[in-house]
Amino acid sequence: MNHIVTVQDAVTAFADFMEPTDAELEAIEQELPLILAEVDQLDAQIKAFDHPANEVDARRIRRARNRVLAARRDLVNRTAGTSLPGGAA
């Protein structure tokens, strides 16, 4: 008879290493406005797929694209003064 043995110890042995660090969470938090703007842009594009193209959809997509560009600009301006670890001297 073969016994079924759980491998929980092997699976959860690296759980502490798999958690994001505080620096990674901070980076995600800084990028969150850009991420949300990109999600809004995708939503606008998906809505446009449901029916024939019209001016309202084009305007919605254009505004969403502008929000993405503004969020990227703001992110770059916020992070321009910070130094990243591991950079060249």
DRENDREN-152342 format. One record per atom (N, C-alpha, C, O, CB): chain; atom name; x, y negated, z negated. Coordinates in Angstrom, 2 decimals, decimal comma, padded with zeros to 5 digits. Atoms other than C-alpha are relative to their C-alpha. Glycine has a CB too. Layout:
REM DRENDREN-152342
ATOM   unit   site         x         y         z
ATOM      A     CA         X         Y         Z
...
***
This chain:
REM DRENDREN-152342
ATOM   unit   site         x         y         z
ATOM      A      N    000,84    001,18    000,00
ATOM      A     CA    000,00    000,00    000,00
ATOM      A      C    000,89   -001,25    000,00
ATOM      A      O    001,80   -001,37   -000,82
ATOM      A     CB   -000,96    000,01   -001,22
ATOM      A      N   -000,75    001,25   -000,06
ATOM      A     CA    001,36   -003,42    000,98
ATOM      A      C   -000,71   -001,06   -000,84
ATOM      A      O   -001,93   -001,22   -000,75
ATOM      A     CB    000,17   -000,49    001,47
ATOM      A      N    000,56    001,06    000,83
ATOM      A     CA    000,86   -006,24   -001,48
ATOM      A      C    000,16   -001,34    000,71
ATOM      A      O    001,20   -001,62    001,32
ATOM      A     CB    000,67   -000,03   -001,40
ATOM      A      N   -000,05    001,34   -000,58
ATOM      A     CA    000,04   -009,71   -000,28
ATOM      A      C    000,52   -000,94   -001,09
ATOM      A      O   -000,03   -001,02   -002,18
ATOM      A     CB   -001,41   -000,47    000,53
ATOM      A      N   -000,64    000,89    000,97
ATOM      A     CA    002,27   -012,22   -002,02
ATOM      A      C   -000,12   -001,43    000,52
ATOM      A      O    000,08   -001,68    001,71
ATOM      A     CB    001,50    000,40   -000,24
ATOM      A      N    000,10    001,39   -000,42
ATOM      A     CA    001,73   -015,95   -001,96
ATOM      A      C    001,40   -000,59    000,16
ATOM      A      O    002,36   -000,19   -000,50
ATOM      A     CB   -000,82   -000,83   -001,02
ATOM      A      N   -001,28    000,67   -000,24
ATOM      A     CA    004,49   -018,14   -000,67
ATOM      A      C   -000,07   -001,46   -000,43
ATOM      A      O    000,57   -002,33    000,16
ATOM      A     CB    000,40    000,11    001,48
ATOM      A      N    000,20    001,37    000,45
ATOM      A     CA    003,43   -021,22   -002,58
ATOM      A      C    001,31   -000,63   -000,43
ATOM      A      O    001,56   -001,79   -000,12
ATOM      A     CB   -001,00   -000,05   -001,13
ATOM      A      N   -001,26    000,57    000,45
ATOM      A     CA    006,85   -021,68   -004,18
ATOM      A      C    000,86   -000,41    001,18
ATOM      A      O    001,51   -001,46    001,15
ATOM      A     CB    000,75    000,98   -000,88
ATOM      A      N   -000,80    000,33   -001,17
ATOM      A     CA    008,53   -021,61   -000,79
ATOM      A      C   -000,59   -001,19    000,75
ATOM      A      O    000,15   -002,01    001,30
ATOM      A     CB    000,10    001,20    000,93
ATOM      A      N    000,65    001,08   -000,73
ATOM      A     CA    005,98   -023,98    000,73
ATOM      A      C    000,10   -001,32   -000,75
ATOM      A      O    000,37   -002,36   -000,14
ATOM      A     CB   -001,47    000,34    000,26
ATOM      A      N    000,01    001,23    000,78
ATOM      A     CA    005,87   -026,51   -002,10
ATOM      A      C    001,37   -000,34   -000,58
ATOM      A      O    001,48   -001,32   -001,33
ATOM      A     CB   -001,00    000,10   -001,11
ATOM      A      N   -001,33    000,28    000,56
ATOM      A     CA    009,58   -026,37   -002,92
ATOM      A      C    000,53   -001,35    000,49
ATOM      A      O    001,28   -002,00   -000,23
ATOM      A     CB    000,98    001,11    000,38
ATOM      A      N   -000,51    001,25   -000,56
ATOM      A     CA    010,24   -029,38   -000,68
ATOM      A      C   -001,02   -001,12   -000,06
ATOM      A      O   -000,87   -002,12    000,64
ATOM      A     CB    000,45    000,21    001,43
ATOM      A      N    001,07    001,00    000,04
ATOM      A     CA    007,12   -031,36   -001,58
ATOM      A      C    000,53   -001,37   -000,44
ATOM      A      O    000,07   -002,39    000,08
ATOM      A     CB   -001,11    000,45   -000,94
ATOM      A      N   -000,52    001,29    000,45
ATOM      A     CA    009,12   -034,06   -003,41
ATOM      A      C    000,74   -000,72    001,11
ATOM      A      O    000,74   -001,95    001,18
ATOM      A     CB    000,91    000,20   -001,20
ATOM      A      N   -000,76    000,61   -001,09
ATOM      A     CA    011,26   -034,63   -000,34
ATOM      A      C   -000,90   -000,45    001,14
ATOM      A      O   -000,48   -001,26    001,96
ATOM      A     CB    001,05    000,98    000,51
ATOM      A      N    000,89    000,31   -001,10
ATOM      A     CA    008,26   -034,89    001,96
ATOM      A      C   -000,81   -001,28   -000,24
ATOM      A      O   -001,43   -001,80    000,68
ATOM      A     CB   -000,93    001,16    000,25
ATOM      A      N    000,75    001,21    000,32
ATOM      A     CA    006,70   -037,87    000,19
ATOM      A      C    000,73   -001,21    000,55
ATOM      A      O    001,96   -001,23    000,56
ATOM      A     CB   -000,20   -000,13   -001,53
ATOM      A      N   -000,67    001,20   -000,49
ATOM      A     CA    007,36   -041,29    001,70
ATOM      A      C    000,63   -000,77   -001,15
ATOM      A      O    000,11   -000,79   -002,27
ATOM      A     CB   -001,00   -000,91    000,77
ATOM      A      N   -000,68    000,79    001,01
ATOM      A     CA    009,78   -043,48   -000,17
ATOM      A      C   -000,70   -001,35   -000,13
ATOM      A      O   -001,56   -001,70    000,68
ATOM      A     CB    001,50   -000,20    000,35
ATOM      A      N    000,58    001,33    000,19
ATOM      A     CA    008,87   -046,90   -001,53
ATOM      A      C    000,33   -000,91    001,17
ATOM      A      O   -000,50   -001,73    001,58
ATOM      A     CB    000,49   -000,62   -001,32
ATOM      A      N   -000,40    000,83   -001,15
ATOM      A     CA    010,81   -048,52    001,33
ATOM      A      C   -000,85    000,33    001,22
ATOM      A      O   -001,24   -000,56    001,97
ATOM      A     CB    001,49    000,19    000,32
ATOM      A      N    000,83   -000,40   -001,13
ATOM      A     CA    008,86   -046,51    003,90
ATOM      A      C   -001,43   -000,50   -000,16
ATOM      A      O   -002,05   -000,95    000,81
ATOM      A     CB    000,01    001,52    000,16
ATOM      A      N    001,36    000,51    000,25
ATOM      A     CA    005,54   -047,43    002,29
ATOM      A      C   -000,05   -001,51    000,20
ATOM      A      O   -001,04   -002,03    000,71
ATOM      A     CB   -000,45    000,36   -001,43
ATOM      A      N   -000,05    001,44   -000,21
ATOM      A     CA    006,59   -051,09    002,29
ATOM      A      C    000,05   -000,34    001,48
ATOM      A      O   -000,60   -001,29    001,93
ATOM      A     CB    001,21   -000,61   -000,72
ATOM      A      N   -000,08    000,24   -001,45
ATOM      A     CA    007,48   -050,90    005,99
ATOM      A      C   -001,36    000,24    000,66
ATOM      A      O   -001,76   -000,51    001,54
ATOM      A     CB    001,06    000,92    000,65
ATOM      A      N    001,34   -000,27   -000,54
ATOM      A     CA    004,08   -049,35    006,75
ATOM      A      C   -000,95   -001,13   -000,35
ATOM      A      O   -001,76   -001,55    000,47
ATOM      A     CB   -000,55    001,34   -000,53
ATOM      A      N    000,87    001,09    000,42
ATOM      A     CA    002,37   -052,07    004,75
ATOM      A      C    000,27   -001,27    000,80
ATOM      A      O   -000,66   -002,01    001,12
ATOM      A     CB    000,19   -000,28   -001,49
ATOM      A      N   -000,32    001,16   -000,82
ATOM      A     CA    004,23   -054,75    006,70
ATOM      A      C   -000,54    000,14    001,42
ATOM      A      O   -000,94   -000,85    002,03
ATOM      A     CB    001,50   -000,22    000,04
ATOM      A      N    000,46   -000,25   -001,36
ATOM      A     CA    003,21   -053,14    010,00
ATOM      A      C   -001,51    000,19    000,09
ATOM      A      O   -002,05    000,31    001,19
ATOM      A     CB    000,69    001,22    000,55
ATOM      A      N    001,43   -000,28    000,01
ATOM      A     CA   -000,42   -052,63    008,96
ATOM      A      C   -000,83   -000,96    000,85
ATOM      A      O   -001,73   -000,50    001,55
ATOM      A     CB   -000,50   -000,02   -001,41
ATOM      A      N    000,79    000,88   -000,88
ATOM      A     CA   -001,79   -055,78    010,68
ATOM      A      C    000,17    000,37    001,48
ATOM      A      O   -000,80    000,32    002,25
ATOM      A     CB    000,41   -001,46   -000,21
ATOM      A      N   -000,23   -000,42   -001,39
ATOM      A     CA   -000,19   -054,63    013,95
ATOM      A      C   -000,72    001,31    000,29
ATOM      A      O   -001,31    001,46    001,35
ATOM      A     CB    001,51    000,15    000,28
ATOM      A      N    000,67   -001,29   -000,19
ATOM      A     CA   -001,53   -051,11    013,51
ATOM      A      C   -001,50   -000,20    000,16
ATOM      A      O   -002,13    000,39    001,04
ATOM      A     CB    000,30    000,96   -001,19
ATOM      A      N    001,44    000,26   -000,08
ATOM      A     CA   -005,05   -052,40    012,90
ATOM      A      C   -000,38   -000,71    001,29
ATOM      A      O   -001,42   -000,44    001,87
ATOM      A     CB   -000,46   -000,82   -001,21
ATOM      A      N    000,27    000,69   -001,27
ATOM      A     CA   -004,84   -054,73    015,91
ATOM      A      C    000,06    000,98    001,16
ATOM      A      O   -000,73    000,88    002,10
ATOM      A     CB    001,01   -001,15    000,21
ATOM      A      N   -000,09   -000,99   -001,07
ATOM      A     CA   -003,74   -051,82    018,10
ATOM      A      C   -001,21    000,94   -000,01
ATOM      A      O   -001,68    001,35    001,05
ATOM      A     CB    001,28    000,81   -000,14
ATOM      A      N    001,21   -000,83    000,09
ATOM      A     CA   -006,66   -049,73    016,81
ATOM      A      C   -001,19   -000,75    000,60
ATOM      A      O   -002,01   -000,16    001,31
ATOM      A     CB   -000,29    000,40   -001,47
ATOM      A      N    001,09    000,80   -000,58
ATOM      A     CA   -009,04   -052,57    017,70
ATOM      A      C    000,10   -000,05    001,52
ATOM      A      O   -000,92    000,00    002,22
ATOM      A     CB    000,02   -001,43   -000,58
ATOM      A      N   -000,18    000,02   -001,45
ATOM      A     CA   -007,54   -052,73    021,18
ATOM      A      C   -000,43    001,33    000,61
ATOM      A      O   -001,10    001,36    001,64
ATOM      A     CB    001,48   -000,30    000,36
ATOM      A      N    000,43   -001,31   -000,49
ATOM      A     CA   -008,03   -049,00    021,65
ATOM      A      C   -001,51    000,14   -000,05
ATOM      A      O   -002,11    000,70    000,87
ATOM      A     CB    000,65    001,12   -000,80
ATOM      A      N    001,47   -000,05    000,09
ATOM      A     CA   -011,63   -049,31    020,45
ATOM      A      C   -000,64   -000,78    001,14
ATOM      A      O   -001,63   -000,33    001,72
ATOM      A     CB   -000,47   -000,56   -001,35
ATOM      A      N    000,56    000,81   -001,09
ATOM      A     CA   -012,28   -052,06    022,99
ATOM      A      C    000,16    000,73    001,34
ATOM      A      O   -000,74    000,70    002,17
ATOM      A     CB    000,69   -001,38    000,07
ATOM      A      N   -000,21   -000,74   -001,24
ATOM      A     CA   -010,77   -049,93    025,76
ATOM      A      C   -000,92    001,21    000,09
ATOM      A      O   -001,43    001,52    001,17
ATOM      A     CB    001,46    000,44    000,11
ATOM      A      N    000,89   -001,17    000,01
ATOM      A     CA   -012,80   -046,88    024,73
ATOM      A      C   -001,44   -000,43    000,29
ATOM      A      O   -002,16    000,26    001,02
ATOM      A     CB    000,09    000,74   -001,35
ATOM      A      N    001,35    000,50   -000,26
ATOM      A     CA   -016,02   -048,93    024,70
ATOM      A      C   -000,19   -000,32    001,47
ATOM      A      O   -001,28   -000,13    002,02
ATOM      A     CB   -000,28   -001,25   -000,85
ATOM      A      N    000,09    000,35   -001,42
ATOM      A     CA   -015,24   -050,07    028,24
ATOM      A      C   -000,15    001,24    000,88
ATOM      A      O   -000,63    001,13    002,01
ATOM      A     CB    001,23   -000,80    000,43
ATOM      A      N    000,12   -001,23   -000,79
ATOM      A     CA   -015,10   -046,44    029,41
ATOM      A      C   -001,44    000,50    000,10
ATOM      A      O   -001,77    001,26    001,01
ATOM      A     CB    000,86    001,08   -000,60
ATOM      A      N    001,36   -000,52    000,07
ATOM      A     CA   -018,75   -045,84    028,52
ATOM      A      C   -000,91   -000,46    001,13
ATOM      A      O   -001,93    000,17    001,39
ATOM      A     CB   -000,61   -000,39   -001,30
ATOM      A      N    000,87    000,54   -001,05
ATOM      A     CA   -020,17   -047,92    031,36
ATOM      A      C    000,85   -000,74    001,04
ATOM      A      O    002,05   -000,95    000,83
ATOM      A     CB   -001,08   -000,96   -000,62
ATOM      A      N   -000,77    000,73   -001,02
ATOM      A     CA   -019,15   -049,78    034,50
ATOM      A      C    000,61   -001,28   -000,57
ATOM      A      O    000,05   -001,91   -001,47
ATOM      A     CB   -000,90   -000,34    001,22
ATOM      A      N   -000,71    001,18    000,49
ATOM      A     CA   -016,68   -052,61    033,97
ATOM      A      C   -000,83   -001,25    000,17
ATOM      A      O   -001,52   -001,42    001,18
ATOM      A     CB    001,34   -000,15    000,72
ATOM      A      N    000,68    001,28   -000,08
ATOM      A     CA   -018,12   -056,02    033,24
ATOM      A      C    000,87   -001,06   -000,68
ATOM      A      O    001,90   -000,75   -001,27
ATOM      A     CB   -001,42    000,08   -000,66
ATOM      A      N   -000,79    001,11    000,52
ATOM      A     CA   -016,88   -059,43    032,14
ATOM      A      C    000,12    000,03   -001,52
ATOM      A      O    001,15   -000,36   -002,07
ATOM      A     CB   -000,61   -001,33    000,44
ATOM      A      N   -000,02   -000,05    001,46
ATOM      A     CA   -017,77   -058,90    028,47
ATOM      A      C    001,08    000,98   -000,46
ATOM      A      O    001,83    000,69   -001,39
ATOM      A     CB   -001,38    000,41   -000,56
ATOM      A      N   -001,03   -000,96    000,37
ATOM      A     CA   -015,59   -055,80    028,27
ATOM      A      C    001,39   -000,52    000,30
ATOM      A      O    002,31   -000,34   -000,49
ATOM      A     CB   -000,22    001,32    000,73
ATOM      A      N   -001,31    000,57   -000,35
ATOM      A     CA   -012,74   -057,53    030,06
ATOM      A      C    000,42   -001,05   -001,02
ATOM      A      O    001,59   -001,11   -001,41
ATOM      A     CB   -000,04   -000,62    001,42
ATOM      A      N   -000,30    001,02    001,00
ATOM      A     CA   -012,96   -060,42    027,61
ATOM      A      C    000,35    000,64   -001,34
ATOM      A      O    001,28    000,20   -002,02
ATOM      A     CB   -001,20   -000,95   -000,17
ATOM      A      N   -000,25   -000,70    001,26
ATOM      A     CA   -013,10   -058,04    024,63
ATOM      A      C    001,40    000,61    000,00
ATOM      A      O    002,13    000,52   -000,98
ATOM      A     CB   -001,06    001,09   -000,25
ATOM      A      N   -001,32   -000,62   -000,10
ATOM      A     CA   -010,01   -056,18    025,85
ATOM      A      C    001,10   -001,07   -000,01
ATOM      A      O    002,13   -000,90   -000,66
ATOM      A     CB    000,10    000,85    001,28
ATOM      A      N   -000,99    001,09   -000,05
ATOM      A     CA   -008,15   -059,43    026,60
ATOM      A      C    000,21   -000,60   -001,39
ATOM      A      O    001,35   -000,86   -001,79
ATOM      A     CB   -000,45   -001,09    000,99
ATOM      A      N   -000,13    000,54    001,36
ATOM      A     CA   -008,88   -060,79    023,10
ATOM      A      C    000,71    000,98   -000,92
ATOM      A      O    001,53    000,58   -001,74
ATOM      A     CB   -001,38   -000,34   -000,57
ATOM      A      N   -000,68   -001,01    000,82
ATOM      A     CA   -007,80   -057,51    021,51
ATOM      A      C    001,48    000,05    000,33
ATOM      A      O    002,31    000,18   -000,56
ATOM      A     CB   -000,64    001,38    000,21
ATOM      A      N   -001,41    000,00   -000,42
ATOM      A     CA   -004,57   -057,56    023,54
ATOM      A      C    000,71   -001,23   -000,58
ATOM      A      O    001,86   -001,13   -001,01
ATOM      A     CB    000,11    000,01    001,54
ATOM      A      N   -000,59    001,21    000,57
ATOM      A     CA   -003,94   -061,14    022,39
ATOM      A      C    000,22    000,15   -001,50
ATOM      A      O    001,21   -000,36   -002,03
ATOM      A     CB   -000,89   -001,20    000,28
ATOM      A      N   -000,19   -000,24    001,43
ATOM      A     CA   -004,45   -060,07    018,76
ATOM      A      C    001,19    000,92   -000,25
ATOM      A      O    001,93    000,73   -001,21
ATOM      A     CB   -001,26    000,61   -000,62
ATOM      A      N   -001,16   -000,90    000,13
ATOM      A     CA   -001,91   -057,26    019,26
ATOM      A      C    001,28   -000,79    000,19
ATOM      A      O    002,23   -000,64   -000,58
ATOM      A     CB   -000,09    001,16    001,02
ATOM      A      N   -001,20    000,80   -000,25
ATOM      A     CA    000,61   -059,69    020,73
ATOM      A      C    000,29   -000,95   -001,16
ATOM      A      O    001,44   -001,13   -001,55
ATOM      A     CB   -000,16   -000,80    001,30
ATOM      A      N   -000,19    000,89    001,14
ATOM      A     CA    000,05   -062,14    017,87
ATOM      A      C    000,50    000,77   -001,22
ATOM      A      O    001,36    000,28   -001,95
ATOM      A     CB   -001,31   -000,73   -000,33
ATOM      A      N   -000,45   -000,81    001,13
ATOM      A     CA    000,46   -059,37    015,30
ATOM      A      C    001,45    000,43    000,18
ATOM      A      O    002,22    000,45   -000,77
ATOM      A     CB   -000,90    001,23   -000,18
ATOM      A      N   -001,40   -000,35   -000,27
ATOM      A     CA    003,69   -058,24    016,99
ATOM      A      C    000,91   -001,20   -000,25
ATOM      A      O    001,97   -001,06   -000,86
ATOM      A     CB    000,18    000,50    001,44
ATOM      A      N   -000,78    001,22    000,21
ATOM      A     CA    004,96   -061,83    017,01
ATOM      A      C    000,18   -000,27   -001,49
ATOM      A      O    001,29   -000,57   -001,94
ATOM      A     CB   -000,67   -001,21    000,69
ATOM      A      N   -000,07    000,25    001,44
ATOM      A     CA    004,14   -062,25    013,32
ATOM      A      C    000,90    001,00   -000,70
ATOM      A      O    001,65    000,64   -001,60
ATOM      A     CB   -001,40    000,04   -000,61
ATOM      A      N   -000,84   -001,03    000,60
ATOM      A     CA    005,81   -058,96    012,44
ATOM      A      C    001,47   -000,27    000,28
ATOM      A      O    002,31   -000,16   -000,61
ATOM      A     CB   -000,40    001,39    000,52
ATOM      A      N   -001,40    000,29   -000,35
ATOM      A     CA    008,99   -059,87    014,30
ATOM      A      C    000,49   -001,22   -000,75
ATOM      A      O    001,62   -001,24   -001,23
ATOM      A     CB    000,15   -000,22    001,53
ATOM      A      N   -000,40    001,21    000,72
ATOM      A     CA    009,05   -063,32    012,71
ATOM      A      C    000,20    000,28   -001,49
ATOM      A      O    001,08   -000,31   -002,11
ATOM      A     CB   -001,03   -001,10    000,18
ATOM      A      N   -000,15   -000,35    001,42
ATOM      A     CA    008,58   -061,81    009,23
ATOM      A      C    001,26    000,80   -000,24
ATOM      A      O    001,94    000,60   -001,25
ATOM      A     CB   -001,22    000,78   -000,50
ATOM      A      N   -001,12   -000,91    000,23
ATOM      A     CA    011,28   -059,19    009,67
ATOM      A      C    001,30   -000,51    000,62
ATOM      A      O    002,33    000,16    000,48
ATOM      A     CB   -000,32    001,35    000,56
ATOM      A      N   -001,21    000,51   -000,65
ATOM      A     CA    013,79   -061,35    011,60
ATOM      A      C    001,09   -000,33   -001,00
ATOM      A      O    002,27   -000,14   -000,71
ATOM      A     CB   -000,32   -001,23    000,83
ATOM      A      N   -000,99    000,39    000,99
ATOM      A     CA    015,51   -062,55    008,45
ATOM      A      C    000,48    001,13   -000,89
ATOM      A      O    001,46    000,96   -001,62
ATOM      A     CB   -000,54   -001,07   -000,85
ATOM      A      N   -000,39   -001,10    000,87
ATOM      A     CA    015,73   -059,19    006,72
ATOM      A      C    001,03    000,88    000,71
ATOM      A      O    000,99    001,07    001,93
ATOM      A     CB   -001,24    000,83   -000,42
ATOM      A      N   -001,00   -000,90   -000,57
ATOM      A     CA    018,67   -056,88    007,21
ATOM      A      C   -000,44    001,43   -000,24
ATOM      A      O   -000,95    001,77   -001,31
ATOM      A     CB    001,42   -000,25   -000,61
ATOM      A      N    000,37   -001,40    000,10
ATOM      A     CA    018,06   -053,22    007,85
ATOM      A      C    001,19    000,82   -000,48
ATOM      A      O    002,32    000,52   -000,10
ATOM      A     CB   -000,52    000,53    001,34
ATOM      A      N   -001,12   -000,83    000,46
ATOM      A     CA    020,14   -050,56    006,09
ATOM      A      C    000,60    000,79    001,15
ATOM      A      O   -000,11    001,22    002,06
ATOM      A     CB   -000,45    000,95   -001,10
ATOM      A      N   -000,67   -000,81   -001,02
ATOM      A     CA    022,71   -048,78    008,21
ATOM      A      C    000,35   -000,78    001,24
ATOM      A      O    000,78   -000,20    002,24
ATOM      A     CB   -000,85    001,15    000,38
ATOM      A      N   -000,31    000,81   -001,17
ATOM      A     CA    023,21   -051,69    010,58
ATOM      A      C    001,50   -000,21    000,15
ATOM      A      O    002,28    000,08   -000,76
ATOM      A     CB   -000,69   -001,34   -000,08
ATOM      A      N   -001,41    000,27   -000,25
ATOM      A     CA    026,50   -052,68    012,12
ATOM      A      C    000,45   -001,20   -000,83
ATOM      A      O   -000,34   -002,09   -001,14
ATOM      A     CB    000,26   -000,25    001,51
ATOM      A      N   -000,55    001,08    000,83
ATOM      A     CA    028,75   -054,98    010,12
ATOM      A      C    000,21   -001,26    000,79
ATOM      A      O    000,67   -002,27    000,25
ATOM      A     CB    001,32    000,43   -000,64
***
